[in-house]
């Protein structure tokens, strides 16, 4: 199936909008205090750990969060 130049332009513009959107979201995230960023990250981990079957993986993030708690960087 041939792709028209109009389709290519549309996809380029869409890509540019998505790039800007992702940059804005990343900037807002980086502006948050470290504790809030860790809290959000932990919530995402908890929400997805059942479907991810982390027990079968070697990159379980639990030790990372435990170290952050001990250092006072994160409180659940």
mmCIF file of the N, C-alpha and C atoms, coordinates in Angstrom:
data_MODEL
# 
_entry.id   MODEL 
# 
loop_
_atom_site.group_PDB 
_atom_site.id 
_atom_site.type_symbol 
_atom_site.label_atom_id 
_atom_site.label_alt_id 
_atom_site.label_comp_id 
_atom_site.label_asym_id 
_atom_site.label_entity_id 
_atom_site.label_seq_id 
_atom_site.pdbx_PDB_ins_code 
_atom_site.Cartn_x 
_atom_site.Cartn_y 
_atom_site.Cartn_z 
_atom_site.occupancy 
_atom_site.B_iso_or_equiv 
_atom_site.pdbx_formal_charge 
_atom_site.auth_seq_id 
_atom_site.auth_comp_id 
_atom_site.auth_asym_id 
_atom_site.auth_atom_id 
_atom_site.pdbx_PDB_model_num 
ATOM 1   N N  . UNK A 1 1  ? 0.839  -1.179  0.000  1.00 0.00 ? 1  UNK A N  1 
ATOM 2   C CA . UNK A 1 1  ? 0.000  0.000   0.000  1.00 0.00 ? 1  UNK A CA 1 
ATOM 3   C C  . UNK A 1 1  ? 0.881  1.239   0.000  1.00 0.00 ? 1  UNK A C  1 
ATOM 4   N N  . UNK A 1 2  ? 0.656  2.118   -0.923 1.00 0.00 ? 2  UNK A N  1 
ATOM 5   C CA . UNK A 1 2  ? 1.441  3.341   -1.047 1.00 0.00 ? 2  UNK A CA 1 
ATOM 6   C C  . UNK A 1 2  ? 1.020  4.353   0.016  1.00 0.00 ? 2  UNK A C  1 
ATOM 7   N N  . UNK A 1 3  ? 1.991  5.118   0.463  1.00 0.00 ? 3  UNK A N  1 
ATOM 8   C CA . UNK A 1 3  ? 1.739  6.162   1.454  1.00 0.00 ? 3  UNK A CA 1 
ATOM 9   C C  . UNK A 1 3  ? 1.936  7.508   0.769  1.00 0.00 ? 3  UNK A C  1 
ATOM 10  N N  . UNK A 1 4  ? 0.950  8.369   0.890  1.00 0.00 ? 4  UNK A N  1 
ATOM 11  C CA . UNK A 1 4  ? 1.033  9.670   0.232  1.00 0.00 ? 4  UNK A CA 1 
ATOM 12  C C  . UNK A 1 4  ? 1.900  10.631  1.044  1.00 0.00 ? 4  UNK A C  1 
ATOM 13  N N  . UNK A 1 5  ? 2.354  11.664  0.382  1.00 0.00 ? 5  UNK A N  1 
ATOM 14  C CA . UNK A 1 5  ? 3.131  12.691  1.070  1.00 0.00 ? 5  UNK A CA 1 
ATOM 15  C C  . UNK A 1 5  ? 2.277  13.389  2.125  1.00 0.00 ? 5  UNK A C  1 
ATOM 16  N N  . UNK A 1 6  ? 0.999  13.497  1.867  1.00 0.00 ? 6  UNK A N  1 
ATOM 17  C CA . UNK A 1 6  ? 0.079  14.086  2.855  1.00 0.00 ? 6  UNK A CA 1 
ATOM 18  C C  . UNK A 1 6  ? 0.045  13.229  4.126  1.00 0.00 ? 6  UNK A C  1 
ATOM 19  N N  . UNK A 1 7  ? 0.004  11.915  3.947  1.00 0.00 ? 7  UNK A N  1 
ATOM 20  C CA . UNK A 1 7  ? 0.037  11.012  5.105  1.00 0.00 ? 7  UNK A CA 1 
ATOM 21  C C  . UNK A 1 7  ? 1.346  11.165  5.869  1.00 0.00 ? 7  UNK A C  1 
ATOM 22  N N  . UNK A 1 8  ? 2.437  11.265  5.155  1.00 0.00 ? 8  UNK A N  1 
ATOM 23  C CA . UNK A 1 8  ? 3.749  11.427  5.796  1.00 0.00 ? 8  UNK A CA 1 
ATOM 24  C C  . UNK A 1 8  ? 3.802  12.738  6.597  1.00 0.00 ? 8  UNK A C  1 
ATOM 25  N N  . UNK A 1 9  ? 3.291  13.811  6.009  1.00 0.00 ? 9  UNK A N  1 
ATOM 26  C CA . UNK A 1 9  ? 3.259  15.096  6.714  1.00 0.00 ? 9  UNK A CA 1 
ATOM 27  C C  . UNK A 1 9  ? 2.421  15.008  7.978  1.00 0.00 ? 9  UNK A C  1 
ATOM 28  N N  . UNK A 1 10 ? 1.283  14.352  7.873  1.00 0.00 ? 10 UNK A N  1 
ATOM 29  C CA . UNK A 1 10 ? 0.410  14.198  9.036  1.00 0.00 ? 10 UNK A CA 1 
ATOM 30  C C  . UNK A 1 10 ? 1.138  13.434  10.141 1.00 0.00 ? 10 UNK A C  1 
ATOM 31  N N  . UNK A 1 11 ? 1.800  12.354  9.785  1.00 0.00 ? 11 UNK A N  1 
ATOM 32  C CA . UNK A 1 11 ? 2.504  11.555  10.790 1.00 0.00 ? 11 UNK A CA 1 
ATOM 33  C C  . UNK A 1 11 ? 3.686  12.328  11.389 1.00 0.00 ? 11 UNK A C  1 
ATOM 34  N N  . UNK A 1 12 ? 4.369  13.129  10.567 1.00 0.00 ? 12 UNK A N  1 
ATOM 35  C CA . UNK A 1 12 ? 5.452  13.962  11.098 1.00 0.00 ? 12 UNK A CA 1 
ATOM 36  C C  . UNK A 1 12 ? 4.916  14.957  12.131 1.00 0.00 ? 12 UNK A C  1 
ATOM 37  N N  . UNK A 1 13 ? 3.806  15.617  11.794 1.00 0.00 ? 13 UNK A N  1 
ATOM 38  C CA . UNK A 1 13 ? 3.208  16.579  12.727 1.00 0.00 ? 13 UNK A CA 1 
ATOM 39  C C  . UNK A 1 13 ? 2.749  15.884  14.002 1.00 0.00 ? 13 UNK A C  1 
ATOM 40  N N  . UNK A 1 14 ? 2.141  14.733  13.845 1.00 0.00 ? 14 UNK A N  1 
ATOM 41  C CA . UNK A 1 14 ? 1.703  13.968  15.012 1.00 0.00 ? 14 UNK A CA 1 
ATOM 42  C C  . UNK A 1 14 ? 2.900  13.609  15.892 1.00 0.00 ? 14 UNK A C  1 
ATOM 43  N N  . UNK A 1 15 ? 3.976  13.181  15.262 1.00 0.00 ? 15 UNK A N  1 
ATOM 44  C CA . UNK A 1 15 ? 5.196  12.861  16.004 1.00 0.00 ? 15 UNK A CA 1 
ATOM 45  C C  . UNK A 1 15 ? 5.750  14.066  16.746 1.00 0.00 ? 15 UNK A C  1 
ATOM 46  N N  . UNK A 1 16 ? 5.710  15.233  16.106 1.00 0.00 ? 16 UNK A N  1 
ATOM 47  C CA . UNK A 1 16 ? 6.191  16.449  16.767 1.00 0.00 ? 16 UNK A CA 1 
ATOM 48  C C  . UNK A 1 16 ? 5.333  16.801  17.975 1.00 0.00 ? 16 UNK A C  1 
ATOM 49  N N  . UNK A 1 17 ? 4.020  16.693  17.832 1.00 0.00 ? 17 UNK A N  1 
ATOM 50  C CA . UNK A 1 17 ? 3.117  16.978  18.957 1.00 0.00 ? 17 UNK A CA 1 
ATOM 51  C C  . UNK A 1 17 ? 3.366  16.006  20.109 1.00 0.00 ? 17 UNK A C  1 
ATOM 52  N N  . UNK A 1 18 ? 3.559  14.734  19.780 1.00 0.00 ? 18 UNK A N  1 
ATOM 53  C CA . UNK A 1 18 ? 3.806  13.741  20.827 1.00 0.00 ? 18 UNK A CA 1 
ATOM 54  C C  . UNK A 1 18 ? 5.148  14.006  21.512 1.00 0.00 ? 18 UNK A C  1 
ATOM 55  N N  . UNK A 1 19 ? 6.159  14.389  20.746 1.00 0.00 ? 19 UNK A N  1 
ATOM 56  C CA . UNK A 1 19 ? 7.463  14.682  21.333 1.00 0.00 ? 19 UNK A CA 1 
ATOM 57  C C  . UNK A 1 19 ? 7.353  15.831  22.326 1.00 0.00 ? 19 UNK A C  1 
ATOM 58  N N  . UNK A 1 20 ? 6.672  16.902  21.940 1.00 0.00 ? 20 UNK A N  1 
ATOM 59  C CA . UNK A 1 20 ? 6.496  18.051  22.823 1.00 0.00 ? 20 UNK A CA 1 
ATOM 60  C C  . UNK A 1 20 ? 5.702  17.646  24.064 1.00 0.00 ? 20 UNK A C  1 
ATOM 61  N N  . UNK A 1 21 ? 4.669  16.860  23.869 1.00 0.00 ? 21 UNK A N  1 
ATOM 62  C CA . UNK A 1 21 ? 3.848  16.399  24.986 1.00 0.00 ? 21 UNK A CA 1 
ATOM 63  C C  . UNK A 1 21 ? 4.685  15.580  25.969 1.00 0.00 ? 21 UNK A C  1 
ATOM 64  N N  . UNK A 1 22 ? 5.514  14.693  25.457 1.00 0.00 ? 22 UNK A N  1 
ATOM 65  C CA . UNK A 1 22 ? 6.360  13.871  26.326 1.00 0.00 ? 22 UNK A CA 1 
ATOM 66  C C  . UNK A 1 22 ? 7.411  14.717  27.036 1.00 0.00 ? 22 UNK A C  1 
ATOM 67  N N  . UNK A 1 23 ? 7.960  15.699  26.325 1.00 0.00 ? 23 UNK A N  1 
ATOM 68  C CA . UNK A 1 23 ? 8.933  16.591  26.962 1.00 0.00 ? 23 UNK A CA 1 
ATOM 69  C C  . UNK A 1 23 ? 8.283  17.390  28.092 1.00 0.00 ? 23 UNK A C  1 
ATOM 70  N N  . UNK A 1 24 ? 7.063  17.870  27.867 1.00 0.00 ? 24 UNK A N  1 
ATOM 71  C CA . UNK A 1 24 ? 6.345  18.615  28.906 1.00 0.00 ? 24 UNK A CA 1 
ATOM 72  C C  . UNK A 1 24 ? 6.071  17.735  30.122 1.00 0.00 ? 24 UNK A C  1 
ATOM 73  N N  . UNK A 1 25 ? 5.617  16.522  29.877 1.00 0.00 ? 25 UNK A N  1 
ATOM 74  C CA . UNK A 1 25 ? 5.326  15.603  30.981 1.00 0.00 ? 25 UNK A CA 1 
ATOM 75  C C  . UNK A 1 25 ? 6.606  15.261  31.746 1.00 0.00 ? 25 UNK A C  1 
ATOM 76  N N  . UNK A 1 26 ? 7.694  15.060  31.029 1.00 0.00 ? 26 UNK A N  1 
ATOM 77  C CA . UNK A 1 26 ? 8.970  14.743  31.689 1.00 0.00 ? 26 UNK A CA 1 
ATOM 78  C C  . UNK A 1 26 ? 9.452  15.928  32.526 1.00 0.00 ? 26 UNK A C  1 
ATOM 79  N N  . UNK A 1 27 ? 9.290  17.130  32.016 1.00 0.00 ? 27 UNK A N  1 
ATOM 80  C CA . UNK A 1 27 ? 9.707  18.322  32.766 1.00 0.00 ? 27 UNK A CA 1 
ATOM 81  C C  . UNK A 1 27 ? 8.884  18.476  34.046 1.00 0.00 ? 27 UNK A C  1 
ATOM 82  N N  . UNK A 1 28 ? 7.587  18.240  33.952 1.00 0.00 ? 28 UNK A N  1 
ATOM 83  C CA . UNK A 1 28 ? 6.741  18.311  35.150 1.00 0.00 ? 28 UNK A CA 1 
ATOM 84  C C  . UNK A 1 28 ? 7.154  17.250  36.165 1.00 0.00 ? 28 UNK A C  1 
ATOM 85  N N  . UNK A 1 29 ? 7.461  16.070  35.678 1.00 0.00 ? 29 UNK A N  1 
ATOM 86  C CA . UNK A 1 29 ? 7.887  14.981  36.569 1.00 0.00 ? 29 UNK A CA 1 
ATOM 87  C C  . UNK A 1 29 ? 9.210  15.333  37.253 1.00 0.00 ? 29 UNK A C  1 
ATOM 88  N N  . UNK A 1 30 ? 10.168 15.838  36.483 1.00 0.00 ? 30 UNK A N  1 
ATOM 89  C CA . UNK A 1 30 ? 11.475 16.186  37.063 1.00 0.00 ? 30 UNK A CA 1 
ATOM 90  C C  . UNK A 1 30 ? 11.371 17.340  38.055 1.00 0.00 ? 30 UNK A C  1 
ATOM 91  N N  . UNK A 1 31 ? 10.344 18.168  37.922 1.00 0.00 ? 31 UNK A N  1 
ATOM 92  C CA . UNK A 1 31 ? 10.173 19.302  38.838 1.00 0.00 ? 31 UNK A CA 1 
ATOM 93  C C  . UNK A 1 31 ? 9.633  18.859  40.200 1.00 0.00 ? 31 UNK A C  1 
ATOM 94  N N  . UNK A 1 32 ? 9.103  17.665  40.296 1.00 0.00 ? 32 UNK A N  1 
ATOM 95  C CA . UNK A 1 32 ? 8.569  17.168  41.564 1.00 0.00 ? 32 UNK A CA 1 
ATOM 96  C C  . UNK A 1 32 ? 9.708  16.852  42.530 1.00 0.00 ? 32 UNK A C  1 
ATOM 97  N N  . UNK A 1 33 ? 9.444  16.941  43.828 1.00 0.00 ? 33 UNK A N  1 
ATOM 98  C CA . UNK A 1 33 ? 10.450 16.528  44.808 1.00 0.00 ? 33 UNK A CA 1 
ATOM 99  C C  . UNK A 1 33 ? 10.767 15.039  44.631 1.00 0.00 ? 33 UNK A C  1 
ATOM 100 N N  . UNK A 1 34 ? 11.994 14.676  44.971 1.00 0.00 ? 34 UNK A N  1 
ATOM 101 C CA . UNK A 1 34 ? 12.429 13.291  44.811 1.00 0.00 ? 34 UNK A CA 1 
ATOM 102 C C  . UNK A 1 34 ? 11.495 12.317  45.525 1.00 0.00 ? 34 UNK A C  1 
ATOM 103 N N  . UNK A 1 35 ? 11.065 12.664  46.725 1.00 0.00 ? 35 UNK A N  1 
ATOM 104 C CA . UNK A 1 35 ? 10.178 11.772  47.479 1.00 0.00 ? 35 UNK A CA 1 
ATOM 105 C C  . UNK A 1 35 ? 8.878  11.503  46.720 1.00 0.00 ? 35 UNK A C  1 
ATOM 106 N N  . UNK A 1 36 ? 8.320  12.532  46.094 1.00 0.00 ? 36 UNK A N  1 
ATOM 107 C CA . UNK A 1 36 ? 7.081  12.365  45.333 1.00 0.00 ? 36 UNK A CA 1 
ATOM 108 C C  . UNK A 1 36 ? 7.322  11.500  44.090 1.00 0.00 ? 36 UNK A C  1 
ATOM 109 N N  . UNK A 1 37 ? 8.456  11.696  43.446 1.00 0.00 ? 37 UNK A N  1 
ATOM 110 C CA . UNK A 1 37 ? 8.779  10.878  42.275 1.00 0.00 ? 37 UNK A CA 1 
ATOM 111 C C  . UNK A 1 37 ? 8.913  9.408   42.663 1.00 0.00 ? 37 UNK A C  1 
ATOM 112 N N  . UNK A 1 38 ? 9.574  9.148   43.783 1.00 0.00 ? 38 UNK A N  1 
ATOM 113 C CA . UNK A 1 38 ? 9.714  7.770   44.253 1.00 0.00 ? 38 UNK A CA 1 
ATOM 114 C C  . UNK A 1 38 ? 8.363  7.182   44.648 1.00 0.00 ? 38 UNK A C  1 
ATOM 115 N N  . UNK A 1 39 ? 7.519  7.986   45.300 1.00 0.00 ? 39 UNK A N  1 
ATOM 116 C CA . UNK A 1 39 ? 6.199  7.499   45.700 1.00 0.00 ? 39 UNK A CA 1 
ATOM 117 C C  . UNK A 1 39 ? 5.391  7.091   44.482 1.00 0.00 ? 39 UNK A C  1 
ATOM 118 N N  . UNK A 1 40 ? 5.390  7.927   43.456 1.00 0.00 ? 40 UNK A N  1 
ATOM 119 C CA . UNK A 1 40 ? 4.655  7.611   42.233 1.00 0.00 ? 40 UNK A CA 1 
ATOM 120 C C  . UNK A 1 40 ? 5.215  6.370   41.551 1.00 0.00 ? 40 UNK A C  1 
ATOM 121 N N  . UNK A 1 41 ? 6.525  6.269   41.540 1.00 0.00 ? 41 UNK A N  1 
ATOM 122 C CA . UNK A 1 41 ? 7.165  5.110   40.927 1.00 0.00 ? 41 UNK A CA 1 
ATOM 123 C C  . UNK A 1 41 ? 6.767  3.830   41.662 1.00 0.00 ? 41 UNK A C  1 
ATOM 124 N N  . UNK A 1 42 ? 6.764  3.892   42.993 1.00 0.00 ? 42 UNK A N  1 
ATOM 125 C CA . UNK A 1 42 ? 6.392  2.729   43.792 1.00 0.00 ? 42 UNK A CA 1 
ATOM 126 C C  . UNK A 1 42 ? 4.936  2.340   43.529 1.00 0.00 ? 42 UNK A C  1 
ATOM 127 N N  . UNK A 1 43 ? 4.053  3.320   43.424 1.00 0.00 ? 43 UNK A N  1 
ATOM 128 C CA . UNK A 1 43 ? 2.647  3.031   43.135 1.00 0.00 ? 43 UNK A CA 1 
ATOM 129 C C  . UNK A 1 43 ? 2.494  2.347   41.778 1.00 0.00 ? 43 UNK A C  1 
ATOM 130 N N  . UNK A 1 44 ? 3.244  2.800   40.793 1.00 0.00 ? 44 UNK A N  1 
ATOM 131 C CA . UNK A 1 44 ? 3.200  2.143   39.478 1.00 0.00 ? 44 UNK A CA 1 
ATOM 132 C C  . UNK A 1 44 ? 3.710  0.712   39.575 1.00 0.00 ? 44 UNK A C  1 
ATOM 133 N N  . UNK A 1 45 ? 4.775  0.519   40.334 1.00 0.00 ? 45 UNK A N  1 
ATOM 134 C CA . UNK A 1 45 ? 5.306  -0.827  40.531 1.00 0.00 ? 45 UNK A CA 1 
ATOM 135 C C  . UNK A 1 45 ? 4.255  -1.724  41.184 1.00 0.00 ? 45 UNK A C  1 
ATOM 136 N N  . UNK A 1 46 ? 3.624  -1.237  42.247 1.00 0.00 ? 46 UNK A N  1 
ATOM 137 C CA . UNK A 1 46 ? 2.614  -2.039  42.940 1.00 0.00 ? 46 UNK A CA 1 
ATOM 138 C C  . UNK A 1 46 ? 1.437  -2.363  42.027 1.00 0.00 ? 46 UNK A C  1 
ATOM 139 N N  . UNK A 1 47 ? 1.033  -1.411  41.217 1.00 0.00 ? 47 UNK A N  1 
ATOM 140 C CA . UNK A 1 47 ? -0.098 -1.620  40.322 1.00 0.00 ? 47 UNK A CA 1 
ATOM 141 C C  . UNK A 1 47 ? 0.204  -2.654  39.246 1.00 0.00 ? 47 UNK A C  1 
ATOM 142 N N  . UNK A 1 48 ? 1.458  -2.743  38.813 1.00 0.00 ? 48 UNK A N  1 
ATOM 143 C CA . UNK A 1 48 ? 1.769  -3.645  37.716 1.00 0.00 ? 48 UNK A CA 1 
ATOM 144 C C  . UNK A 1 48 ? 2.517  -4.901  38.075 1.00 0.00 ? 48 UNK A C  1 
ATOM 145 N N  . UNK A 1 49 ? 2.841  -5.075  39.348 1.00 0.00 ? 49 UNK A N  1 
ATOM 146 C CA . UNK A 1 49 ? 3.700  -6.212  39.692 1.00 0.00 ? 49 UNK A CA 1 
ATOM 147 C C  . UNK A 1 49 ? 3.037  -7.569  39.487 1.00 0.00 ? 49 UNK A C  1 
ATOM 148 N N  . UNK A 1 50 ? 1.743  -7.659  39.668 1.00 0.00 ? 50 UNK A N  1 
ATOM 149 C CA . UNK A 1 50 ? 1.081  -8.948  39.473 1.00 0.00 ? 50 UNK A CA 1 
ATOM 150 C C  . UNK A 1 50 ? 1.143  -9.377  38.014 1.00 0.00 ? 50 UNK A C  1 
ATOM 151 N N  . UNK A 1 51 ? 0.856  -8.454  37.123 1.00 0.00 ? 51 UNK A N  1 
ATOM 152 C CA . UNK A 1 51 ? 0.864  -8.812  35.707 1.00 0.00 ? 51 UNK A CA 1 
ATOM 153 C C  . UNK A 1 51 ? 2.283  -8.976  35.178 1.00 0.00 ? 51 UNK A C  1 
ATOM 154 N N  . UNK A 1 52 ? 3.261  -8.327  35.814 1.00 0.00 ? 52 UNK A N  1 
ATOM 155 C CA . UNK A 1 52 ? 4.639  -8.401  35.335 1.00 0.00 ? 52 UNK A CA 1 
ATOM 156 C C  . UNK A 1 52 ? 5.352  -9.660  35.808 1.00 0.00 ? 52 UNK A C  1 
ATOM 157 N N  . UNK A 1 53 ? 4.781  -10.357 36.783 1.00 0.00 ? 53 UNK A N  1 
ATOM 158 C CA . UNK A 1 53 ? 5.409  -11.552 37.355 1.00 0.00 ? 53 UNK A CA 1 
ATOM 159 C C  . UNK A 1 53 ? 6.857  -11.283 37.766 1.00 0.00 ? 53 UNK A C  1 
ATOM 160 N N  . UNK A 1 54 ? 7.028  -10.274 38.597 1.00 0.00 ? 54 UNK A N  1 
ATOM 161 C CA . UNK A 1 54 ? 8.372  -9.874  38.991 1.00 0.00 ? 54 UNK A CA 1 
ATOM 162 C C  . UNK A 1 54 ? 9.119  -10.949 39.751 1.00 0.00 ? 54 UNK A C  1 
ATOM 163 N N  . UNK A 1 55 ? 8.406  -11.869 40.358 1.00 0.00 ? 55 UNK A N  1 
ATOM 164 C CA . UNK A 1 55 ? 9.106  -12.919 41.090 1.00 0.00 ? 55 UNK A CA 1 
ATOM 165 C C  . UNK A 1 55 ? 9.955  -13.767 40.157 1.00 0.00 ? 55 UNK A C  1 
ATOM 166 N N  . UNK A 1 56 ? 9.598  -13.805 38.883 1.00 0.00 ? 56 UNK A N  1 
ATOM 167 C CA . UNK A 1 56 ? 10.358 -14.582 37.912 1.00 0.00 ? 56 UNK A CA 1 
ATOM 168 C C  . UNK A 1 56 ? 11.476 -13.752 37.278 1.00 0.00 ? 56 UNK A C  1 
ATOM 169 N N  . UNK A 1 57 ? 11.552 -12.476 37.657 1.00 0.00 ? 57 UNK A N  1 
ATOM 170 C CA . UNK A 1 57 ? 12.553 -11.597 37.060 1.00 0.00 ? 57 UNK A CA 1 
ATOM 171 C C  . UNK A 1 57 ? 13.662 -11.302 38.050 1.00 0.00 ? 57 UNK A C  1 
ATOM 172 N N  . UNK A 1 58 ? 14.791 -10.897 37.529 1.00 0.00 ? 58 UNK A N  1 
ATOM 173 C CA . UNK A 1 58 ? 15.920 -10.576 38.391 1.00 0.00 ? 58 UNK A CA 1 
ATOM 174 C C  . UNK A 1 58 ? 16.056 -9.082  38.648 1.00 0.00 ? 58 UNK A C  1 
ATOM 175 N N  . UNK A 1 59 ? 15.142 -8.284  38.100 1.00 0.00 ? 59 UNK A N  1 
ATOM 176 C CA . UNK A 1 59 ? 15.251 -6.834  38.283 1.00 0.00 ? 59 UNK A CA 1 
ATOM 177 C C  . UNK A 1 59 ? 14.148 -6.290  39.189 1.00 0.00 ? 59 UNK A C  1 
ATOM 178 N N  . UNK A 1 60 ? 13.852 -7.021  40.246 1.00 0.00 ? 60 UNK A N  1 
ATOM 179 C CA . UNK A 1 60 ? 12.858 -6.587  41.225 1.00 0.00 ? 60 UNK A CA 1 
ATOM 180 C C  . UNK A 1 60 ? 13.340 -5.284  41.868 1.00 0.00 ? 60 UNK A C  1 
ATOM 181 N N  . UNK A 1 61 ? 12.548 -4.216  41.817 1.00 0.00 ? 61 UNK A N  1 
ATOM 182 C CA . UNK A 1 61 ? 12.992 -2.919  42.332 1.00 0.00 ? 61 UNK A CA 1 
ATOM 183 C C  . UNK A 1 61 ? 12.876 -2.771  43.849 1.00 0.00 ? 61 UNK A C  1 
ATOM 184 N N  . UNK A 1 62 ? 12.368 -3.765  44.548 1.00 0.00 ? 62 UNK A N  1 
ATOM 185 C CA . UNK A 1 62 ? 12.153 -3.637  45.994 1.00 0.00 ? 62 UNK A CA 1 
ATOM 186 C C  . UNK A 1 62 ? 13.399 -3.200  46.761 1.00 0.00 ? 62 UNK A C  1 
ATOM 187 N N  . UNK A 1 63 ? 14.578 -3.762  46.499 1.00 0.00 ? 63 UNK A N  1 
ATOM 188 C CA . UNK A 1 63 ? 15.764 -3.313  47.246 1.00 0.00 ? 63 UNK A CA 1 
ATOM 189 C C  . UNK A 1 63 ? 16.078 -1.824  47.034 1.00 0.00 ? 63 UNK A C  1 
ATOM 190 N N  . UNK A 1 64 ? 15.831 -1.311  45.841 1.00 0.00 ? 64 UNK A N  1 
ATOM 191 C CA . UNK A 1 64 ? 16.052 0.108   45.560 1.00 0.00 ? 64 UNK A CA 1 
ATOM 192 C C  . UNK A 1 64 ? 15.184 0.966   46.471 1.00 0.00 ? 64 UNK A C  1 
ATOM 193 N N  . UNK A 1 65 ? 13.901 0.622   46.568 1.00 0.00 ? 65 UNK A N  1 
ATOM 194 C CA . UNK A 1 65 ? 12.992 1.410   47.395 1.00 0.00 ? 65 UNK A CA 1 
ATOM 195 C C  . UNK A 1 65 ? 13.317 1.255   48.882 1.00 0.00 ? 65 UNK A C  1 
ATOM 196 N N  . UNK A 1 66 ? 13.762 0.083   49.271 1.00 0.00 ? 66 UNK A N  1 
ATOM 197 C CA . UNK A 1 66 ? 14.140 -0.120  50.670 1.00 0.00 ? 66 UNK A CA 1 
ATOM 198 C C  . UNK A 1 66 ? 15.337 0.767   51.029 1.00 0.00 ? 66 UNK A C  1 
ATOM 199 N N  . UNK A 1 67 ? 16.330 0.850   50.155 1.00 0.00 ? 67 UNK A N  1 
ATOM 200 C CA . UNK A 1 67 ? 17.482 1.736   50.407 1.00 0.00 ? 67 UNK A CA 1 
ATOM 201 C C  . UNK A 1 67 ? 17.032 3.194   50.476 1.00 0.00 ? 67 UNK A C  1 
ATOM 202 N N  . UNK A 1 68 ? 16.132 3.589   49.598 1.00 0.00 ? 68 UNK A N  1 
ATOM 203 C CA . UNK A 1 68 ? 15.626 4.971   49.616 1.00 0.00 ? 68 UNK A CA 1 
ATOM 204 C C  . UNK A 1 68 ? 14.906 5.254   50.930 1.00 0.00 ? 68 UNK A C  1 
ATOM 205 N N  . UNK A 1 69 ? 14.138 4.285   51.426 1.00 0.00 ? 69 UNK A N  1 
ATOM 206 C CA . UNK A 1 69 ? 13.454 4.459   52.716 1.00 0.00 ? 69 UNK A CA 1 
ATOM 207 C C  . UNK A 1 69 ? 14.467 4.633   53.847 1.00 0.00 ? 69 UNK A C  1 
ATOM 208 N N  . UNK A 1 70 ? 15.478 3.771   53.883 1.00 0.00 ? 70 UNK A N  1 
ATOM 209 C CA . UNK A 1 70 ? 16.481 3.837   54.952 1.00 0.00 ? 70 UNK A CA 1 
ATOM 210 C C  . UNK A 1 70 ? 17.221 5.172   54.945 1.00 0.00 ? 70 UNK A C  1 
ATOM 211 N N  . UNK A 1 71 ? 17.411 5.741   53.778 1.00 0.00 ? 71 UNK A N  1 
ATOM 212 C CA . UNK A 1 71 ? 18.142 7.006   53.675 1.00 0.00 ? 71 UNK A CA 1 
ATOM 213 C C  . UNK A 1 71 ? 17.242 8.215   53.856 1.00 0.00 ? 71 UNK A C  1 
ATOM 214 N N  . UNK A 1 72 ? 15.956 7.975   54.065 1.00 0.00 ? 72 UNK A N  1 
ATOM 215 C CA . UNK A 1 72 ? 15.019 9.070   54.300 1.00 0.00 ? 72 UNK A CA 1 
ATOM 216 C C  . UNK A 1 72 ? 14.592 9.783   53.035 1.00 0.00 ? 72 UNK A C  1 
ATOM 217 N N  . UNK A 1 73 ? 14.828 9.167   51.879 1.00 0.00 ? 73 UNK A N  1 
ATOM 218 C CA . UNK A 1 73 ? 14.441 9.785   50.611 1.00 0.00 ? 73 UNK A CA 1 
ATOM 219 C C  . UNK A 1 73 ? 13.019 9.464   50.211 1.00 0.00 ? 73 UNK A C  1 
ATOM 220 N N  . UNK A 1 74 ? 12.426 8.486   50.860 1.00 0.00 ? 74 UNK A N  1 
ATOM 221 C CA . UNK A 1 74 ? 11.114 8.009   50.421 1.00 0.00 ? 74 UNK A CA 1 
ATOM 222 C C  . UNK A 1 74 ? 10.364 7.476   51.614 1.00 0.00 ? 74 UNK A C  1 
ATOM 223 N N  . UNK A 1 75 ? 9.082  7.891   51.706 1.00 0.00 ? 75 UNK A N  1 
ATOM 224 C CA . UNK A 1 75 ? 8.176  7.337   52.716 1.00 0.00 ? 75 UNK A CA 1 
ATOM 225 C C  . UNK A 1 75 ? 6.896  6.943   51.995 1.00 0.00 ? 75 UNK A C  1 
ATOM 226 N N  . UNK A 1 76 ? 6.501  5.676   52.062 1.00 0.00 ? 76 UNK A N  1 
ATOM 227 C CA . UNK A 1 76 ? 5.274  5.244   51.371 1.00 0.00 ? 76 UNK A CA 1 
ATOM 228 C C  . UNK A 1 76 ? 4.030  5.868   51.975 1.00 0.00 ? 76 UNK A C  1 
# 
